[in-house]
Amino acid sequence: LQQTKFVQNLLEKYINDFPVLLVGDFNSNIPNPQDPEPTINILLKNPHLKSATPQSQFNDGKVLTFPANKPEVKLDYIFYTPKTIEMLESRVVSEAKQASDHLPVMMKFRFK
């Protein structure tokens, strides 16, 4: 929670003046009955950011990223500023198999 709040505060310094991509393993699952308010919600609720994976698809098995050999949860995200960045395509790169313990997320984009 402290790390996510730190990242959120850091974002506020840049988000209005620059295109921002925020990527990584956030170690926070999507909301579920066991964790209805995961820390990833802090970023998902930021009005200046958008997730490369639409929230409507979070329960789709194709977007799960961990563990790489049999993904069960979504821990990896790409966030971007839609005011300055246009997403063209995004997906989980399942062909990566076990290059890591997580599957990577890929996004093609262009600056506006």
C-alpha positions in Angstrom: 0.0 0.0 0.0 2.8 2.4 0.9 4.6 1.7 -2.4 1.5 2.2 -4.5 0.8 5.5 -2.7 4.4 6.5 -3.4 4.0 5.7 -7.1 0.7 7.6 -7.2 2.4 10.7 -5.6 5.3 10.4 -8.1 2.8 10.3 -11.0 1.2 13.5 -9.9 4.5 15.3 -10.6 4.6 14.3 -14.3 1.1 13.2 -15.4 -0.2 16.6 -16.4 2.9 17.7 -18.4 4.3 14.5 -20.0 3.2 11.3 -21.6 3.5 8.6 -18.9 3.8 4.8 -19.2 3.7 3.0 -15.9 4.5 -0.7 -16.2 5.3 -3.6 -14.0 4.4 -6.3 -11.5 2.2 -4.6 -9.0 1.7 -7.6 -6.8 -1.9 -6.8 -6.5 -4.7 -8.9 -7.8 -7.9 -7.6 -9.2 -10.8 -7.1 -6.8 -12.3 -10.4 -5.6 -14.4 -11.5 -2.6 -11.2 -12.2 -0.6 -9.7 -8.8 -1.4 -12.4 -6.4 -2.4 -10.1 -3.3 -2.2 -6.7 -4.3 -3.6 -4.0 -1.7 -3.8 -4.1 -1.8 -7.6 -7.5 0.1 -7.3 -5.5 3.2 -6.4 -4.1 3.3 -9.9 -7.2 2.0 -11.6 -9.2 4.8 -10.1 -6.7 7.5 -11.2 -8.7 9.7 -13.7 -5.6 10.5 -15.7 -4.5 6.9 -16.2 -5.9 4.0 -18.2 -5.0 0.4 -18.1 -3.9 -1.2 -21.3 -6.1 -4.1 -20.4 -9.7 -2.9 -20.0 -11.1 -3.7 -16.6 -14.0 -5.4 -18.3 -11.5 -8.1 -19.4 -9.7 -8.6 -16.0 -11.5 -11.9 -15.4 -10.7 -13.2 -18.8 -8.1 -16.0 -18.6 -6.2 -14.5 -21.5 -5.1 -11.5 -19.4 -3.8 -13.5 -16.4 -0.1 -13.3 -15.9 1.0 -15.3 -12.9 2.4 -17.9 -12.6 3.7 -18.1 -16.1 3.3 -21.9 -16.4 -0.4 -21.8 -15.4 -1.7 -18.2 -15.0 -4.3 -17.8 -12.2 -4.1 -14.1 -11.4 -3.4 -10.8 -13.0 -0.5 -9.0 -11.3 1.2 -7.3 -14.3 -0.1 -4.0 -15.8 0.6 -1.3 -18.2 -0.9 2.1 -17.4 -0.8 5.1 -19.8 -2.0 8.6 -20.0 -4.8 8.6 -22.7 -4.5 12.4 -23.0 -1.1 12.0 -24.6 -0.8 8.3 -25.7 -3.1 6.3 -28.0 -3.1 2.6 -27.4 -3.1 0.6 -30.6 -3.0 -2.9 -29.2 -2.2 -4.7 -26.0 -2.0 -8.4 -24.9 -0.4 -10.8 -22.6 2.5 -12.5 -24.4 1.7 -16.1 -23.6 4.3 -17.3 -26.1 7.0 -16.2 -23.6 6.2 -19.3 -21.6 8.5 -19.4 -18.6 11.1 -16.8 -19.5 10.1 -15.4 -16.1 7.7 -16.5 -13.4 5.3 -13.9 -14.9 4.0 -13.6 -18.4 4.8 -10.2 -20.0 2.2 -7.6 -21.1 2.8 -5.9 -24.4 1.3 -2.6 -25.7 1.7 -0.9 -29.0 1.0 2.8 -28.9 1.7 6.1 -30.5 2.0 9.6 -29.0 -0.9 12.0 -29.7 
